Each structure stands twice: as structure tokens, then as C-alpha cells.
């Protein structure tokens, strides 16, 4: 009787793991979507972004704008991001991104722990990394699972699930627009 229960629990657990593995979205799901998103093309030049951070309950806790200067030299992409938050605080992050092959990217920045990894297919890029965020006198290492979707040649949408120890902390949402589109140049 006990062995049968253990067997049933094991089968149920394996079934749930299999379903969870099948439920996840992958970059391959976007392989046929257009327009094709290539970081090195979209971010070559000035880009503006507007975003917000929402807590796990959905409350908007912070809004911000970002001016991005992108430069591309061969397979090296540099994104100089300057943030302005709704409370007046400013911040800067400089990404050094390398195109590994046609679909794979890696990146580093001063507040990124280790190396960010990205995979591109069709109009989408999945970008994952750990961000070291200073909170008071502590530093939190937060995991970001970014999904960037190119809407048209000038417009990019980004959502990022933010977790700590596997638990959802919140969501970052960004809207990017190439600065030369419709006179947005700063």
C-alpha cells in the first residue's frame, strides 16, 4: 500500500514536471515572426525608452526614462544607458555585448553578476542575467528573464520577470523607440 502511494506520487510529480517543461516559451516559438530583431541593427544609434517596475502585486513602484547610445563595431555592441527615475534619481549602465553567432549573444555591465546570455529568433530576444541592486546597506542579486519583441523597425517592447531565490519580486516593462523615428532625437 505504501509502495503504491509512493509510486503514484512519483508518477504525479514527473507528470507535473513534464507539463511545466512543456509550458515554457522559448525563442524558437518566435522563429517565423517578423520583423527580424537583431540587437546590432536596432541599437546602432540613439534609442529612447520609457518603463516602470511593478511589484509582485502589480503596484507601479517606479517609473523611468532611458536614453541609450548604441555603437556597433563588428560583433561588439556597446549600449550606454542613462536612466532618470520619477523621483529624480539618475543611474547609468554600460553594456558590452558580443554577438557569438547568428542567434546567440553574451553581455556584461558593471552591475551585472557574471555574464548575461541571450538567444534571438525571429522578432524576439530572450535575455537572462543577474543584476546586483543596492537596497539600503545591502546588495540584492536579482535574476532577470527579459523578453524583447520587435513590433516594427522602430518600436521594441520588453517585459522582464524579476526573481530572487526563485520567487517573483516583480516585473519591469519597457517601451523602446529609435530616436530618429518621428523626431524623437534628444
Contact map, one row per residue, 1 for C-alpha under 8 A:
111110000000000000000000000000000000000000000000000000000000000000000000000000000000000000000000000000000000000000000000000000000000000000000000000000000000000000000000000000000000000000
111111000000000000000000000000000000000000000000000000000000000000000000000000000000000000000000000000000000000000000000000000000000000000000000000000000000000000000000000000000000000000
111111100000000000000000000000000000000000000000000000000000000000000000000000000000000000000000000000000000000000000000000000000000000000000000000000000000000000000000000000000000000000
111111110000000000000000000000000000000000000000000000000000000000000000000000000000000000000000000000000000000000000000000000000000000000000000000000000000000000000000000000000000000000
111111111000000000000000000000000000000000000000000000000000000000000000000000000000000000000000000000000000000000000000000000000000000000000000000000000000000000000000000000000000000000
011111111100000000000000000000000000000000000000000000000000000000000000000000000000000000000000000000000000000000000000000000000000000000000000000000000000000000000000000000000000000000
001111111110000000000000000000000000000000000000000000000000000000000000000000000000000000000000000000000000000000000000000000000000000000000000000000000000000000000000000000000000000000
000111111111000000000000000000000000000000000000000000000000000000000000000000000000000000000000000000000000000000000000000000000000000000000000000000000000000000000000000000000000000000
000011111111100000000000000000000000000000000000000000000000000000000000000000000000000000000000000000000000000000000000000000000000000000000000000000000000000000000000000000000000000000
000001111111110000000000000000000000000000000000000000000000000000000000000000000000000000000000000000000000000000000000000000000000000000000000000000000000000000000000000000000000000000
000000111111111000000000000000000000000000000000000000000000000000000000000000000000000000000000000000000000000000000000000000000000000000000000000000000000000000000000000000000000000000
000000011111111100000000000000000000000000000000000000000000000000000000000000000000000000000000000000000000000000000000000000000000000000000000000000000000000000000000000000000000000000
000000001111111110000000000000000000000000000000000000000000000000000000000000000000000000000000000000000000000000000000000000000000000000000000000000000000000000000000000000000000000000
000000000111111111000000000000000000000000000000000000000000000000000000000000000000000000000000000000000000000000000000000000000000000000000000000000000000000000000000000000000000000000
000000000011111111100000000000000000000000000000000000000000000000000000000000000000000000000000000000000000000000000000000000000000000000000000000000000000000000000000000000000000000000
000000000001111111110000000000000000000000000000000000000000000000000000000000000000000000000000000000000000000000000000000000000000000000000000000000000000000000000000000000000000000000
000000000000111111111000000000000000000000000000000000000000000000000000000000000000000000000000000000000000000000000000000000000000000000000000000000000000000000000000000000000000000000
000000000000011111111100000000000000000000000000000000000000000000000000000000000000000000000000000000000000000000000000000000000000000000000000000000000000000000000000000000000000000000
000000000000001111111110000000000000000000000000000000000000000000000000000000000000000000000000000000000000000000000000000000000000000000000000000000000000000000000000000000000000000000
000000000000000111111111000000000000000000000000000000000000000000000000000000000000000000000000000000000000000000000000000000000000000000000000000000000000000000000000000000000000000000
000000000000000011111111000000000000000000000000000000000000000000000000000000000000000000000000000000000000000000000000000000000000000000000000000000000000000000000000000000000000000000
000000000000000001111111000000000000000000000000000000000000000000000000000000000000000000000000000000000000000000000000000000000000000000000000000000000000000000000000000000000000000000
000000000000000000111111100000000000000000000000000000000000000000000000000000000000000000000000000000000000000000000000000000000000000000000000000000000000000000000000000000000000000000
000000000000000000011111110000000000000000000000000000000000000000000000000000000000000000000000000000000000000000000000000000000000000000000000000000000000000000000000000000000000000000
000000000000000000000011111010000000000000000000000000000000000000000000000000000000000000000000000000000000000000000000000000000000000000000000000000000000000000000000000000000000000000
000000000000000000000001111111000000000000000000000000000000000000000000000000000000000000000000000000000000000000000000000001000000000000000000000000000000000000000000000000000000000000
000000000000000000000000111111100000000000000000000000000000000000000000000000000000000000000000000000000000000000000011100111000000000000000000000000000000000000000000000000000000000000
000000000000000000000000011111100000000000000000000000000000000000000000000000000000000000000000000000000000000000000000100000000000000000000000000000000000000000000000000000000000000000
000000000000000000000000111111110000000000000000000000000000000000000000000000000000000000000000000000000000000000000000100000000000000000000000000000000000000000000000000000000000000000
000000000000000000000000011111111000000000000000000000000000000000000000000000000000000000000000000000000000000000000000111100000000000000000000000000000000000000000000000000000000000000
000000000000000000000000001111111000000000000000000000000000000000000000000000000000000000000000000000000000000000000000111000000000000000000000000000000000000000000000000000000000000000
000000000000000000000000000011111100000000000000000000000000000000000000000000000000000000000000000000000000000000000000110000000000000000000000000000000000000000000000000000000000000000
000000000000000000000000000001111111000000000000000000000000000000000000000000000000000000000000000000000000000000000000011000000000000000000000000000000000000000000000000000000000000000
000000000000000000000000000000011111100000000000000000000000000000000000000000000000000000000000000000000000000000000000011000000000000000000000000001000000000000000000000000000000000000
000000000000000000000000000000001111100000000000000000000000000000000000000000000000000000000000000000000000000000000000011000000000000000000000000001111000000000000000000000000000000000
000000000000000000000000000000001111110000000000000000000000000000000000000000000000000000000000000000000000000000000000111100000000000000000000000001000000000000000000000000000000000000
000000000000000000000000000000000111111011000000000000000000000000000000000000000000000000000000000000000000000000000001111110000000000000000000000011000000000000000000000000000000000000
000000000000000000000000000000000001111111000000000000000000000000000000000000000000000000000000000000000000000000000001000000000000000000000000000000000000000000000000000000000000000000
000000000000000000000000000000000000111111100000000000000000000000000000000000000000000000000000000000000000000000000000000000000000000000000000000000000000000000000000000000000000000000
000000000000000000000000000000000000011111110000000000000000000000000001000010000000000000000000000000000000000000000000000000000000000000000000000000000000000000000000000000000000000000
000000000000000000000000000000000000111111110000000000000000000000000000000000000000000000000000000000000000000000000000000000000000000000000000000000000000000000000000000000000000000000
000000000000000000000000000000000000111111111000000000000000000000000000000000000000000000000000000000000000000000000000000000000000000000000000000000001100000000000000000000000100000000
000000000000000000000000000000000000001111111110000000000000000000001110000000100000000000000000000000000000000000000000000000000000000000000000000000000000000000000000000000000100000000
000000000000000000000000000000000000000111111100000000000000000000001111000000000000000000000000000000000000000000000000000000000000000000000000000000000000000000000000000000000000000000
000000000000000000000000000000000000000001111110000000000000000000001110000000000000000000000000000000000000000000000000000000000000000000000000000000000000000000000000000000000110000000
000000000000000000000000000000000000000000111111000000000000000000111100000000000000000000000000000000000000000000000000000000000000000000000000000000000000000000000000000000000111000010
000000000000000000000000000000000000000000101111100000000000000000111100000000000000000000000000000000000000000000000000000000000000000000000000000000000000000000000000000000011110000000
000000000000000000000000000000000000000000000111110000000000000011110000000000000000000000000000000000000000000000000000000000000000000000000000000000000000000000000000000000011110000100
000000000000000000000000000000000000000000000011111000000000000011110000000000000000000000000000000000000000000000000000000000000000000000000000000000000000000000000000000001111000000000
000000000000000000000000000000000000000000000001111100000000001111000000000000000000000000000000000000000000000000000000000000000000000000000000000000000000000000000000000001110000000000
000000000000000000000000000000000000000000000000111110000000001110000000000000000000000000000000000000000000000000000000000000000000000000000000000000000000000000000000000111100000000000
000000000000000000000000000000000000000000000000011111000001111100000000000000000000000000000000000000000000000000000000000000000000000000000000000000000000000000000000000111000000000000
000000000000000000000000000000000000000000000000001111100001111000000000000000000000000000000000000000000000000000000000000000000000000000000000000000000000000000000000011110000000000000
000000000000000000000000000000000000000000000000000111111111110000000000000000000000000000000000000000000000000000000000000000000000000000000000000000000000000000000000011100000000000000
000000000000000000000000000000000000000000000000000011111111100000000000000000000000000000000000000000000000000000000000000000000000000000000000000000000000000000000000111000000000000000
000000000000000000000000000000000000000000000000000001111110000000000000000000000000000000000000000000000000000000000000000000000000000000000000000000000000000000000001111000000000000000
000000000000000000000000000000000000000000000000000001111110000000000000000000000000000000000000000000000000000000000000000000000000000000000000000000000000000000000000010000000000000000
000000000000000000000000000000000000000000000000000001111111000000000000000000000000000000000000000000000000000000000000000000000000000000000000000000000000000000000000010000000000000000
000000000000000000000000000000000000000000000000000001111111100000000000000000000000000000000000000000000000000000000000000000000000000000000000000000000000000000000000000000000000000000
000000000000000000000000000000000000000000000000000111100111111000000000000000000000000000000000000000000000000000000000000000000000000000000000000000000000000000000000000000000000000000
000000000000000000000000000000000000000000000000000111100011111000000000000000000000000000000000000000000000000000000000000000000000000000000000000000000000000000000000000000000000000000
000000000000000000000000000000000000000000000000000111000001111100000000000000000000110000000000000000000000000000000000000000000000000000000000000000000000000000000000000000000000000000
000000000000000000000000000000000000000000000000011110000001111110000000000000000000110000000000000000000000000000000000000000000000000000000000000000000000000000000000000000000000000000
000000000000000000000000000000000000000000000000011100000000011111000000000000000011110000000000000000000000000000000000000000000000000000000000000000000000000000000000000000000000000000
000000000000000000000000000000000000000000000001111000000000001111100000000000000011100000000000000000000000000000000000000000000000000000000000000000000000000000000000000000000000000000
000000000000000000000000000000000000000000000001110000000000000111110000000000001111000000000000000000000000000000000000000000000000000000000000000000000000000000000000000000000000000000
000000000000000000000000000000000000000000000111100000000000000011111000000000001110000000000000000000000000000000000000000000000000000000000000000000000000000000000000000000000000000000
000000000000000000000000000000000000000000000111100000000000000001111100000000111100000000000000000000000000000000000000000000000000000000000000000000000000000000000000000000000000000000
000000000000000000000000000000000000000000111110000000000000000000111110000000111000000000000000000000000000000000000000000000000000000000000000000000000000000000000000000000000000000000
000000000000000000000000000000000000000000111110000000000000000000011111000011110000000000000000000000000000000000000000000000000000000000000000000000000000000000000000000000000000000000
000000000000000000000000000000000000000000111000000000000000000000001111100011100000000000000000000000000000000000000000000000000000000000000000000000000000000000000000000000000000000000
000000000000000000000000000000000000000100010000000000000000000000000111111111000000000000000000000000000000000000000000000000000000000000000000000000000000000000000000000000000000000000
000000000000000000000000000000000000000000000000000000000000000000000011111110000000000000000000000000000000000000000000000000000000000000000000000000000000000000000000000000000000000000
000000000000000000000000000000000000000000000000000000000000000000000001111110000000000000000000000000000000000000000000000000000000000000000000000000000000000000000000000000000000000000
000000000000000000000000000000000000000000000000000000000000000000000001111110000000000000000000011100000000000000000000000000000000000000000000000000000000000000000000000000000000000000
000000000000000000000000000000000000000000000000000000000000000000000001111111000000000000000001111000000000000000000000000000000000000000000000000000000000000000000000000000000000000000
000000000000000000000000000000000000000100000000000000000000000000000111111111100000000000000011111000000000000000000000000000000000000000000000000000000000000000000000000000000000000000
000000000000000000000000000000000000000000000000000000000000000000000111000111110000000000000111100000000000000000000000000000000000000000000000000000000000000000000000000000000000000000
000000000000000000000000000000000000000000100000000000000000000000011110000011111000000000000111100000000000000000000000000000000000000000000000000000000000000000000000000000000000000000
000000000000000000000000000000000000000000000000000000000000000000011100000001111100000000011110000000000000000000000000000000000000000000000000000000000000000000000000000000000000000000
000000000000000000000000000000000000000000000000000000000000000001111000000000111110000000011110000000000000000000000000000000000000000000000000000000000000000000000000000000000000000000
000000000000000000000000000000000000000000000000000000000000000001110000000000011111000001111000000000000000000000000000000000000000000000000000000000000000000000000000000000000000000000
000000000000000000000000000000000000000000000000000000000000000111100000000000001111100001110000000000000000000000000000000000000000000000000000000000000000000000000000000000000000000000
000000000000000000000000000000000000000000000000000000000000000111000000000000000111110111100000000000000000000000000000000000000000000000000000000000000000000000000000000000000000000000
000000000000000000000000000000000000000000000000000000000000011110000000000000000011111111000000000000000000000000000000000000000000000000000000000000000000000000000000000000000000000000
000000000000000000000000000000000000000000000000000000000000011100000000000000000001111110000000000000000000000000000000000000000000000000000000000000000000000000000000000000000000000000
000000000000000000000000000000000000000000000000000000000000000000000000000000000000111110000000000000000000000000000000000000000000000000000000000000000000000000000000000000000000000000
000000000000000000000000000000000000000000000000000000000000000000000000000000000001111111000000000000000000000000000000000000000000000000000000000000000000000000000000000000000000000000
000000000000000000000000000000000000000000000000000000000000000000000000000000000001111111100000000000000000000000000000000000000000000000000000000000000000000000000000000000000000000000
000000000000000000000000000000000000000000000000000000000000000000000000000000000111100111110000000000000000000000000000000000000000000000000000000000000000000000000000000000000000000000
000000000000000000000000000000000000000000000000000000000000000000000000000000000111000011111000000000000000000000000000000000000000000000000000000000000000000000000000000000000000000000
000000000000000000000000000000000000000000000000000000000000000000000000000000011110000001111100000000000000000000000000000000000000000000000000000000000000000000000000000000000000000000
000000000000000000000000000000000000000000000000000000000000000000000000000000011100000000111110000000000000111000000000000000000000000000000000000000000000000000000000000000000000000000
000000000000000000000000000000000000000000000000000000000000000000000000000001111000000000011111000000000000110000000000000000000000000000000000000000000000000000000000000000000000000000
000000000000000000000000000000000000000000000000000000000000000000000000000011111000000000001111100000000011110000000000000000000000000000000000000000000000000000000000000000000000000000
000000000000000000000000000000000000000000000000000000000000000000000000000111100000000000000111110000000011100000000000000000000000000000000000000000000000000000000000000000000000000000
000000000000000000000000000000000000000000000000000000000000000000000000000111100000000000000011111000001111000000000000000000000000000000000000000000000000000000000000000000000000000000
000000000000000000000000000000000000000000000000000000000000000000000000001110000000000000000001111100001110000000000000000000000000000000000000000000000000000000000000000000000000000000
000000000000000000000000000000000000000000000000000000000000000000000000001110000000000000000000111111111100000000000000000000000000000000000000000000000000000000000000000000000000000000
000000000000000000000000000000000000000000000000000000000000000000000000001000000000000000000000011111111100000000000000000000000000000000000000000000000000000000000000000000000000000000
000000000000000000000000000000000000000000000000000000000000000000000000000000000000000000000000001111111000000000000000000000000000000000000000000000000000000000000000000000000000000000
000000000000000000000000000000000000000000000000000000000000000000000000000000000000000000000000001111110000000000000000000000000000000000000000000000000000000000000000000000000000000000
000000000000000000000000000000000000000000000000000000000000000000000000000000000000000000000000001111111000000000000011100000000000000000000000000000000000000000000000000000000000000000
000000000000000000000000000000000000000000000000000000000000000000000000000000000000000000000000001111111100000000001111000000000000000000000000000000000000000000000000000000000000000000
000000000000000000000000000000000000000000000000000000000000000000000000000000000000000000000000111110111110000000001110000000000000000000000000000000000000000000000000000000000000000000
000000000000000000000000000000000000000000000000000000000000000000000000000000000000000000000000111100011111000000111100000000000000000000000000000000000000000000000000000000000000000000
000000000000000000000000000000000000000000000000000000000000000000000000000000000000000000000011110000001111100000111000000000000000000000000000000000000000000000000000000000000000000000
000000000000000000000000000000000000000000000000000000000000000000000000000000000000000000000011100000000111110101110000000000000000000000000000000000000000000000000000000000000000000000
000000000000000000000000000000000000000000000000000000000000000000000000000000000000000000001111000000000011111100000000000000000000000000000000000000000000000000000000000000000000000000
000000000000000000000000000000000000000000000000000000000000000000000000000000000000000000001110000000000001111100000000000000000000000000000000000000000000000000000000000000000000000000
000000000000000000000000000000000000000000000000000000000000000000000000000000000000000000001000000000000000111110000000000000000011100000000000000000000000000000000000000000000000000000
000000000000000000000000000000000000000000000000000000000000000000000000000000000000000000000000000000000001111111110000000000001111000000000000000000000000000000000000000000000000000000
000000000000000000000000000000000000000000000000000000000000000000000000000000000000000000000000000000000000001111100000000000001111000000001000000000000000000000000000000000000000000000
000000000000000000000000000000000000000000000000000000000000000000000000000000000000000000000000000000000001000111110000000000001100000000000000000000000000000000000000000000000000000000
000000000000000000000000000000000000000000000000000000000000000000000000000000000000000000000000000000000111000111111000000000001000000000000000000000000000000000000000000000000000000000
000000000000000000000000000000000000000000000000000000000000000000000000000000000000000000000000000000000111000101111100000000111100000000000000000000000000000000000000000000000000000000
000000000000000000000000000000000000000000000000000000000000000000000000000000000000000000000000000000011110000000111110000000111000000000000000000000000000000000000000000000000000000000
000000000000000000000000000000000000000000000000000000000000000000000000000000000000000000000000000000011100000000011111000011110000000000000000000000000000000000000000000000000000000000
000000000000000000000000001000000000000000000000000000000000000000000000000000000000000000000000000000111000000000001111100011100000000000000000000000000000000000000000000000000000000000
000000000000000000000000001000000000110000000000000000000000000000000000000000000000000000000000000000110000000000000111111111000000000000000000000000000000000000000000000000000000000000
000000000000000000000000001111110001100000000000000000000000000000000000000000000000000000000000000000100000000000000011111110000000000000000000000000000000000000000000000000000000000000
000000000000000000000000000001111111100000000000000000000000000000000000000000000000000000000000000000000000000000000001111100000000000000000000000000000000000000000000000000000000000000
000000000000000000000000000001101111100000000000000000000000000000000000000000000000000000000000000000000000000000000001111110000000000000000000000011100000000000000000000000000000000000
000000000000000000000000001001000001100000000000000000000000000000000000000000000000000000000000000000000000000000000001111111000000000000000000001111000000000000000000000000000000000000
000000000000000000000000001000000000100000000000000000000000000000000000000000000000000000000000000000000000000000000111101111100000000000000000011110000000000000000000000000000000000000
000000000000000000000000011000000000000000000000000000000000000000000000000000000000000000000000000000000000000000000111000111110000000000000000111100000000000000000000000000000000000000
000000000000000000000000000000000000000000000000000000000000000000000000000000000000000000000000000000000000000000011110000011111000000000000001111100000000000000000000000000000000000000
000000000000000000000000000000000000000000000000000000000000000000000000000000000000000000000000000000000000000000011100000001111100000000000011110000000000000000000000000000000000000000
000000000000000000000000000000000000000000000000000000000000000000000000000000000000000000000000000000000000000111111000000000111110000000000011100000000000000000000000000000000000000000
000000000000000000000000000000000000000000000000000000000000000000000000000000000000000000000000000000000000000111010000000000011111000000001111000000000000000000000000000000000000000000
000000000000000000000000000000000000000000000000000000000000000000000000000000000000000000000000000000000000001110000000000000001111100000011111000000000000000000000000000000000000000000
000000000000000000000000000000000000000000000000000000000000000000000000000000000000000000000000000000000000001110000000000000000111110000111100000000000000000000000000000000000000000000
000000000000000000000000000000000000000000000000000000000000000000000000000000000000000000000000000000000000001000000000000000000011111000111100000000000000000000000000000000000000000000
000000000000000000000000000000000000000000000000000000000000000000000000000000000000000000000000000000000000000000000000000000000001111111110000000000000000000000000000000000000000000000
000000000000000000000000000000000000000000000000000000000000000000000000000000000000000000000000000000000000000000000000000000000000111111110000000000000000000000000000000000000000000000
000000000000000000000000000000000000000000000000000000000000000000000000000000000000000000000000000000000000000000000000000000000000011111100000000000000000000000000000000000000000000000
000000000000000000000000000000000000000000000000000000000000000000000000000000000000000000000000000000000000000000000000000000000000011111100000000000000000000000000000000000000000000000
000000000000000000000000000000000000000000000000000000000000000000000000000000000000000000000000000000000000000000000000000000000000011111110000000000000000000000000000000000000000000000
000000000000000000000000000000000000000000000000000000000000000000000000000000000000000000000000000000000000000000000000000000000001111111111000000000000000000000000000000000000000000000
000000000000000000000000000000000000000000000000000000000000000000000000000000000000000000000000000000000000000000000000000000000011111001111100000000000000000000000000000000000000000000
000000000000000000000000000000000000000000000000000000000000000000000000000000000000000000000000000000000000000010000000000000000111100000111110000000000000000000010000000000000000000000
000000000000000000000000000000000000000000000000000000000000000000000000000000000000000000000000000000000000000000000000000000000111100000011111000000000000000001110000000000000000000000
000000000000000000000000000000000000000000000000000000000000000000000000000000000000000000000000000000000000000000000000000000011110000000001111100000000000000001110000000000000000000000
000000000000000000000000000000000000000000000000000000000000000000000000000000000000000000000000000000000000000000000000000000111110000000000111110000000000000111100000000000000000000000
000000000000000000000000000000000000000000000000000000000000000000000000000000000000000000000000000000000000000000000000000001111000000000000011111000000000000111000000000000000000000000
000000000000000000000000000000000000000000000000000000000000000000000000000000000000000000000000000000000000000000000000000011110000000000000001111100000000011110000000000000000000000000
000000000000000000000000000000000000000000000000000000000000000000000000000000000000000000000000000000000000000000000000000111100000000000000000111110000000011100000000000000000000000000
000000000000000000000000000000000000000000000000000000000000000000000000000000000000000000000000000000000000000000000000000111100000000000000000011111000001111000000000000000000000000000
000000000000000000000000000000000000100000000000000000000000000000000000000000000000000000000000000000000000000000000000001110000000000000000000001111100001110000000000000000000000000000
000000000000000000000000000000000111100000000000000000000000000000000000000000000000000000000000000000000000000000000000001100000000000000000000000111111011100000000000000000000000000000
000000000000000000000000000000000010000000000000000000000000000000000000000000000000000000000000000000000000000000000000001000000000000000000000000011111111100000000000000000000000000000
000000000000000000000000000000000010000000000000000000000000000000000000000000000000000000000000000000000000000000000000000000000000000000000000000001111111000000000000000000000000000000
000000000000000000000000000000000010000001000000000000000000000000000000000000000000000000000000000000000000000000000000000000000000000000000000000001111110000000000000000000000000000000
000000000000000000000000000000000000000001000000000000000000000000000000000000000000000000000000000000000000000000000000000000000000000000000000000000111111000000000000000000011100100000
000000000000000000000000000000000000000000000000000000000000000000000000000000000000000000000000000000000000000000000000000000000000000000000000000001111111100000000000000000111100000000
000000000000000000000000000000000000000000000000000000000000000000000000000000000000000000000000000000000000000000000000000000000000000000000000000111110111110000000000000000111000000000
000000000000000000000000000000000000000000000000000000000000000000000000000000000000000000000000000000000000000000000000000000000000000000000000000111100011111000000000000011110000000000
000000000000000000000000000000000000000000000000000000000000000000000000000000000000000000000000000000000000000000000000000000000000000000000000011110000001111100000000000111110000000000
000000000000000000000000000000000000000000000000000000000000000000000000000000000000000000000000000000000000000000000000000000000000000000000000011100000000111110000000001111000000000000
000000000000000000000000000000000000000000000000000000000000000000000000000000000000000000000000000000000000000000000000000000000000000000000001111000000000011111000000001110000000000000
000000000000000000000000000000000000000000000000000000000000000000000000000000000000000000000000000000000000000000000000000000000000000000000001110000000000001111100001111100000000000000
000000000000000000000000000000000000000000000000000000000000000000000000000000000000000000000000000000000000000000000000000000000000000000000111100000000000000111110001111100000000000000
000000000000000000000000000000000000000000000000000000000000000000000000000000000000000000000000000000000000000000000000000000000000000000000111000000000000000011111111110000000000000000
000000000000000000000000000000000000000000000000000000000000000000000000000000000000000000000000000000000000000000000000000000000000000000001110000000000000000001111111100000000000000000
000000000000000000000000000000000000000000000000000000000000000000000000000000000000000000000000000000000000000000000000000000000000000000000000000000000000000000111110000000000000000000
000000000000000000000000000000000000000000000000000000000000000000000000000000000000000000000000000000000000000000000000000000000000000000000000000000000000000000111111000000000000000000
000000000000000000000000000000000000000000000000000000000000000000000000000000000000000000000000000000000000000000000000000000000000000000000000000000000000000000111111100000000000000000
000000000000000000000000000000000000000000000000000000010000000000000000000000000000000000000000000000000000000000000000000000000000000000000000000000000000000011110111110000000000000000
000000000000000000000000000000000000000000000000000000110000000000000000000000000000000000000000000000000000000000000000000000000000000000000000000000000000000011110011111000000000000000
000000000000000000000000000000000000000000000000000011111100000000000000000000000000000000000000000000000000000000000000000000000000000000000000000000000000000011100001111100000000000000
000000000000000000000000000000000000000000000000000011110000000000000000000000000000000000000000000000000000000000000000000000000000000000000000000000000000001111000000111110000000000000
000000000000000000000000000000000000000000000000001111000000000000000000000000000000000000000000000000000000000000000000000000000000000000000000000000000000011111000000011111000000000000
000000000000000000000000000000000000000000000000001110000000000000000000000000000000000000000000000000000000000000000000000000000000000000000000000000000000111100000000001111100000000000
000000000000000000000000000000000000000000000000111100000000000000000000000000000000000000000000000000000000000000000000000000000000000000000000000000000000111000000000000111110000000000
000000000000000000000000000000000000000000000000111000000000000000000000000000000000000000000000000000000000000000000000000000000000000000000000000000000011110000000000000011111000000000
000000000000000000000000000000000000000000000011110000000000000000000000000000000000000000000000000000000000000000000000000000000000000000000000000000000111110000000000000001111100000000
000000000000000000000000000000000000000000000011100000000000000000000000000000000000000000000000000000000000000000000000000000000000000000000000000000000111000000000000000000111110100000
000000000000000000000000000000000000000001101111000000000000000000000000000000000000000000000000000000000000000000000000000000000000000000000000000000000110000000000000000000011111100100
000000000000000000000000000000000000000000001111000000000000000000000000000000000000000000000000000000000000000000000000000000000000000000000000000000000000000000000000000000001111111111
000000000000000000000000000000000000000000000100000000000000000000000000000000000000000000000000000000000000000000000000000000000000000000000000000000000000000000000000000000000111111110
000000000000000000000000000000000000000000000000000000000000000000000000000000000000000000000000000000000000000000000000000000000000000000000000000000000100000000000000000000001111111110
000000000000000000000000000000000000000000000000000000000000000000000000000000000000000000000000000000000000000000000000000000000000000000000000000000000000000000000000000000000011111100
000000000000000000000000000000000000000000000000000000000000000000000000000000000000000000000000000000000000000000000000000000000000000000000000000000000000000000000000000000000011111110
000000000000000000000000000000000000000000000001000000000000000000000000000000000000000000000000000000000000000000000000000000000000000000000000000000000000000000000000000000000111111111
000000000000000000000000000000000000000000000100000000000000000000000000000000000000000000000000000000000000000000000000000000000000000000000000000000000000000000000000000000000011101111
000000000000000000000000000000000000000000000000000000000000000000000000000000000000000000000000000000000000000000000000000000000000000000000000000000000000000000000000000000000010000111
